[in-house]
């Protein structure tokens, strides 16, 4: 399992539909992908989970992935959250 903490930038300003895009990015990978904030752990491939989680600017989110392509999944979501 690979984990990385990132601070969410202005995703609402950079992306048209940031919550849907999180699910699209996570769904490209076979690994299990979770987003963690405080005591919450959300499946990044679940649109309902992401809507409830609602990552926004200034949140410190931990991206956790477990599987063969975990590194690529964590890196892709990190780039998304920091708007690169």
Buried (B, 14 or more C-beta within 10 A) or exposed (E): EBEBEBEBBEBEEEBEEBBEBBBEBBBEBEBBBBBBBEEEEBBBBBBEBBEEBEBEEEBEBBBBBEBEBBBBBBBBBBEBBEBE
